[in-house]
């Protein structure tokens, strides 16, 4: 795991800026934004969902162009970004916490991928509730995450990436609830690197 972590950390230094913001297009977000009451809008433009990232802190979701006290209305969706595993490779401190808690191991390796099995550090004794993260060995990003609850898969997340200048960033997350047979797609647009 030490070698895997070093590869992820090195790739993060090269492929991920210190901080960024990016707009997120999602059908559920768009519908909710169209229903926002007029009195919470700032009038400075249409409301938009934005992911803000900072190394050492991770990700947050805010709504732009609404009053500050309502900007975090969609913060519940931050869990989706954690499900994707994206923040664990962009912000390796999150992965280090799981490693230090001895709650992760190499599950399987093949030529171009390595699959990690990880447990919630607070509940690592529950061996049937875990996640499998498929990492691309070339870019050291998480391509897929499958979450298991009591031994049964319940959420699958597929991540797509693209190059933006010198950075290699998420372009799309597809999240499928395997129990409810529903899916949600998040498309990342207009990165601003800081």
N, C-alpha and C positions, 0 to 999 in steps of 0.2 A: 504493500500500500504506500510505503514511503516513496518508491519510484514513481508510482502513478500520480501521487500528489505533486511531486516535483515537476512532472510533465505538465500537469494541469496548471500549476502556478506559472511556469515559464510561458505556456501558451496564453494565459490570461494577461501577462505583462505585455505580450506582443499584440494580441488580437483584440483586447478590450481597453478602451480609454479609461482614465480615472473616474470620469463621470459622463453621463449623457442623459438626454431626454429623447423620447420617441413617441409619436402619436400611435394610438392603437385603434384599428378599425375592427368592429365586432358588431354583429346584428343586434345582440341584446343591449350593448352599450348604446348604439344608435337609437334604438327604440326608447330607452330610458331617458336619453338626453333630450329627445323631442318632447317628452312629457314634463320636463322641469318647469316649475312655476316661474313666471316672468319676473317676480320680485326678487329672486335670488341671482338672476343674470346680471353681469356687470355692464353689458352694452358694448363691450370692447371686441366683440366678435362672437361667433358661434361657440357654444361649449364643446370641448373636445377632451377625450380621455388620453392621458399622457402617463407613460411609465418614466419615472425618474430613477436613475441608478447612480450609486456612488460606491467606489471600492471602500471596503471597511464597514459599510453600512447596509449594502444590499439594495433591494428595490422597493419602491412605493408607487402607488397608483393615485393620481390626482385628476381632478377635473379642472381644466383651464376655463377662464372667462365666466366664472361664477364667484359669488362672494366667498371669502376665505373660510368662513366657518362651515361651508358646505363642500369644500374642495375634496375632502376625503370620503365622500359618500360611497365611492366604489372600492374602498380599501379592502372589502371582503374578498375581492378578486385577486388580491396579492397572493392568496393561497394558490391560485392557479399557476402563478409564476414560480412559486416554490415547488409545486407539483412537477412543472416542466423540468426542473433541475438546472435551468439556465443560470440562476444566481449562484449555484454551488460551484460552477466552473468560472464564472466571471468574477466572483468574489470568493476566492478559495478559502477565506477565513471560515465560511460556513461549512465547507467540507472538512476543514481541520478539526472543527468541533466534534464532528461525527467520528473522525479517526481517533481523536484523543479519548472519546468515550468508548472506544473499542466496539463500535456499533456498525462496522462495515467490513466487507471482505471481498476478495475477487471470487466471483461466482463461476465465470467461464471466460475463456479467451479463444479468439479465432484470428485469422490473418489480419483483418482490418479493424476489428472491434474488440473491446474488452467490456465485460458485463460485471457490474458491481452490485452486490446485495447489501442493502443498508436498512437498519432498523432505527426507529425513533429512539434517540439516546435516553429519553426519559422512560421508555417502555421496552428496552432492548431484551428483556427476559421473555417477552411475548414473541417467540420465534416464528409464529405463523402470520404475523402482521409485519410486512416489510415492503421495500421497493427494489426493483431491478432497474438499474440505469445502464443503458448501452452507450458507451463512449466510442467515438471515432478516434482511432489511434494517431491519425495524421494531424488533426486540428485540436484534439482533446476537448471536444464539446459533446454534450449529451444529445444524442439523436433520438432516443426513445426512453421513456420511463413507464414502467408498469407497476401499479400499486396493488398489493395483496392485503386483504383483510381476512383474518382467520383462514389463511391458505387459499382463498379464492380471489382471482383477479377482479378488481372493480373499477379501476381507472387506467386508461392507456393514453399517453401523451406522446405525440410525434412532433419533433422540432425541425424546422428547416432554417438554413442560414444562407447569407449572401455576403459578399465583400462590399464594403463601403469605404472607399479609399484604402487605407492600410489596415482597416479593422475587419474582423469576421464576426458578424452580428446576427442575432435571430431575425428572421424575416416573417416567420409564420409559426404559430403553435396550434396544433389540432388536438383537442382534448375530447376523449370519448368516455362516457360513463357506460361501462360494460353491463352493469346491472339494469339500468334504466333504458339502455339502448338509445342514448341521446349523445349529441356531439356539439361542440362549440369551437369556432375558429377565431383566432386572434391574428390580425395582420399588422405588422409593424411598418410605419411609414414616416418619412421625414426626420431621420436621426439628426440631432444636434449634439456634437461632441464638445466637451468642455475640458 
